[in-house]
């Protein structure tokens, strides 16, 4: 399994390096709407440690850093990491960012917020309990996991830029990993996307769960 995940990491590195190797930001620089819900749930009136797992080009990580969070972020794309650093410099904020694959990297320190959007589909089904179990374990009491994942719908065609290394999730699956946590917010929605330059749609499931004391 380790060799397989390392190979996946190399494939995703090349895949996203090519996407991100442009002056513009592939996903834009506007933060995900769910970021503002996190601000409501955990306003940064103290130092709040946040991990962005799969930060891409940094739009969400930089947003949180600009709101006073102590941000650590990682991504499998070196180009994405460098663009995250440039975006942080432009916003005049500091964050820690490094290269890692979501299937290989495991937490060894606690965070108040673990955030991830549009990345969990790269985790094979058999590895999801371990990866999310690690996130749960290293979330501080009263901390939150805010996760979003694309879900498969038979009436939505595959995106033009769909990746062959992604793994399908189904409606409600993400919630099953947080049955014993307080669900602060959950939704499933369909949205329009232009990431490839061709209009298409995605279905996405979002969960914000709190680890109650």
Phi, psi and omega per residue, in radians:
X1 nan -0.684 -3.124
X2 -1.056 -0.805 3.132
X3 -1.074 -0.658 -3.135
X4 -1.129 -0.771 -3.103
X5 -1.219 -0.576 3.079
X6 -1.148 -0.687 3.075
X7 -1.108 -0.719 3.084
X8 -1.040 -0.757 3.131
X9 -1.038 -0.753 3.123
X10 -1.131 -0.721 3.125
X11 -1.088 -0.790 -3.116
X12 -1.195 -0.603 3.082
X13 -1.000 -0.910 -3.121
X14 -1.125 -0.685 -3.103
X15 -1.076 -0.876 -3.085
X16 -1.437 -0.463 3.020
X17 -1.008 -0.719 3.131
X18 -1.169 -0.708 3.129
X19 -1.144 -0.720 -3.009
X20 -1.495 -0.187 -3.054
X21 -1.375 1.207 3.118
X22 -2.699 2.826 -3.117
X23 -1.184 -0.733 3.121
X24 -1.306 2.878 3.123
X25 -1.657 2.135 -3.029
X26 -0.972 -0.753 -3.134
X27 -1.684 0.054 -3.070
X28 1.418 -3.101 -3.140
X29 -2.053 0.028 3.095
X30 -1.348 2.288 -3.110
X31 -1.228 2.731 3.043
X32 -1.072 2.528 -3.116
X33 -1.052 -0.491 -3.107
X34 -1.175 -0.348 3.105
X35 -1.022 -0.655 -3.090
X36 -1.252 -0.516 3.048
X37 -1.162 -0.625 3.098
X38 -1.144 -0.682 3.084
X39 -1.047 -0.672 3.117
X40 -1.185 -0.650 -3.077
X41 -1.397 -0.617 -3.131
X42 -2.362 1.283 3.123
X43 -1.075 2.412 -3.054
X44 -1.327 1.064 3.073
X45 -1.518 0.082 3.004
X46 -2.610 3.081 3.108
X47 -1.272 2.020 -3.137
X48 -1.950 2.137 3.135
X49 -1.509 2.218 -3.113
X50 -2.238 2.361 3.022
X51 -1.901 2.220 3.010
X52 -1.810 1.835 -3.096
X53 -1.545 1.850 -3.067
X54 1.507 1.119 -2.959
X55 -1.392 -0.151 -3.138
X56 1.094 -2.156 3.128
X57 -1.692 0.102 2.930
X58 1.709 0.126 -3.038
X59 -1.043 -0.723 -3.126
X60 -1.401 -0.698 3.133
X61 -1.051 -0.770 -3.131
X62 -1.201 -0.653 3.074
X63 -1.003 -0.864 -3.122
X64 -1.122 -0.700 3.108
X65 -1.086 -0.640 3.133
X66 -1.234 -0.273 3.099
X67 -1.740 0.150 3.023
X68 1.732 0.045 3.092
X69 -1.315 2.593 2.994
X70 -1.545 1.817 -2.916
X71 -1.804 2.281 2.913
X72 -2.040 2.401 -3.079
X73 -2.505 2.612 3.039
X74 -2.471 2.769 3.086
X75 -2.714 2.781 3.137
X76 -1.433 -0.216 -3.095
X77 -1.757 2.117 3.088
X78 -1.152 -0.619 3.095
X79 -1.108 -0.734 3.093
X80 -1.070 -0.697 3.128
X81 -1.095 -0.785 3.141
X82 -1.127 -0.643 3.101
X83 -1.225 -0.585 3.044
X84 -1.068 -0.770 3.131
X85 -1.091 -0.740 3.141
X86 -1.148 -0.701 3.114
X87 -1.133 -0.664 3.098
X88 -1.145 -0.722 3.106
X89 -1.089 -0.734 3.140
X90 -1.117 -0.634 3.124
X91 -1.462 -0.091 -3.139
X92 1.033 0.837 3.080
X93 -2.246 2.828 3.130
X94 -1.988 2.488 3.017
X95 -2.706 2.841 3.076
X96 -1.790 2.208 -3.105
X97 -2.401 2.434 -3.105
X98 -2.606 2.933 -3.094
X99 -1.642 2.251 3.099
X100 -2.852 2.770 3.076
X101 -1.751 2.347 -3.074
X102 -1.071 -0.442 3.136
X103 -1.404 -0.377 -3.109
X104 -1.749 -0.642 -3.008
X105 -1.313 2.316 3.074
X106 -2.203 2.462 3.131
X107 -1.262 2.545 3.019
X108 -2.296 0.065 3.036
X109 -2.372 2.742 -3.046
X110 -1.517 2.673 3.075
X111 -2.322 2.628 3.077
X112 -1.358 -0.556 3.133
X113 -2.340 2.263 2.940
X114 -1.999 2.074 -2.987
X115 -2.108 2.391 3.056
X116 -2.756 2.330 3.103
X117 -2.419 2.293 3.085
X118 1.193 0.494 -3.074
X119 -2.261 -0.509 -3.009
X120 -1.102 -0.291 3.133
X121 -1.194 -0.171 3.094
X122 -1.524 -0.037 3.102
X123 -1.612 2.095 3.073
X124 -1.061 2.644 -3.056
X125 -0.949 -0.719 -3.068
X126 -1.232 -0.288 -3.129
X127 -1.690 -0.188 -3.021
X128 -1.090 -0.741 3.113
X129 -1.054 -0.648 -3.140
X130 -1.218 -0.841 -3.094
X131 -1.123 -0.870 -3.131
X132 -1.232 -0.527 3.043
X133 -1.096 -0.662 3.070
X134 -1.128 -0.733 3.106
X135 -1.107 -0.739 3.126
X136 -1.084 -0.799 -3.093
X137 -1.066 -0.679 -3.051
X138 -1.773 0.504 2.952
X139 -1.744 2.302 -3.120
X140 -1.150 2.682 3.030
X141 -0.952 2.343 -3.087
X142 1.283 0.086 3.068
X143 -1.418 3.048 -3.063
X144 -2.293 2.628 2.910
X145 -1.916 2.156 3.142
X146 -2.073 1.800 -2.976
X147 -2.207 2.493 3.077
X148 -2.318 2.400 -3.118
X149 -2.487 2.466 3.056
X150 -1.201 2.427 3.118
X151 -2.101 2.629 -3.072
X152 -1.419 2.307 3.056
X153 -2.274 2.275 -3.076
X154 -1.155 -0.368 -3.099
X155 -1.661 0.077 3.082
X156 -1.991 2.132 -3.130
X157 -1.215 2.713 3.077
X158 -1.048 2.499 3.135
X159 -1.168 2.622 3.130
X160 -1.037 -0.500 -3.131
X161 -1.849 0.451 -3.133
X162 -1.071 2.529 -3.092
X163 -1.713 2.438 -3.132
X164 -1.293 -0.255 -3.081
X165 -1.697 0.093 3.125
X166 -1.475 2.791 -3.086
X167 -2.220 2.333 -3.019
X168 -1.207 2.477 2.913
X169 -1.959 2.760 3.118
X170 -2.067 2.837 -3.139
X171 -0.952 2.311 3.079
X172 1.461 -0.185 -3.068
X173 -1.117 -0.732 -3.115
X174 -1.055 -0.668 3.138
X175 -1.083 -0.531 -3.085
X176 -1.117 -0.378 3.134
X177 -1.441 -0.084 -3.083
X178 -2.308 0.576 -3.106
X179 -1.115 -0.494 -3.099
X180 -1.714 0.124 3.064
X181 -1.848 2.777 3.076
X182 -1.328 2.158 3.134
X183 -1.515 1.903 -3.140
X184 -1.430 -0.525 -3.104
X185 -2.825 2.424 3.008
X186 -2.664 2.518 3.128
X187 -2.769 2.755 2.954
X188 -2.281 2.274 -3.031
X189 -2.492 2.808 3.050
X190 -1.990 2.286 -3.111
X191 -2.354 2.697 3.095
X192 -1.440 2.532 -3.083
X193 -2.416 2.555 3.091
X194 -2.228 0.418 -3.029
X195 -1.020 -0.565 -3.104
X196 -1.644 -0.038 -3.032
X197 1.518 -0.070 3.111
X198 -2.042 2.214 -3.123
X199 -1.047 2.312 3.076
X200 -2.739 3.131 -3.098
X201 -2.247 2.736 3.018
X202 -2.309 2.645 2.908
X203 -1.879 2.343 -3.073
X204 -2.373 2.440 3.078
X205 -1.869 2.310 -3.117
X206 -2.157 2.382 3.110
X207 -2.392 2.298 2.912
X208 -2.069 2.001 -3.078
X209 -2.113 2.470 -3.108
X210 -1.914 2.347 3.073
X211 -1.495 1.658 -3.055
X212 -1.238 2.563 -3.122
X213 -1.162 nan nan
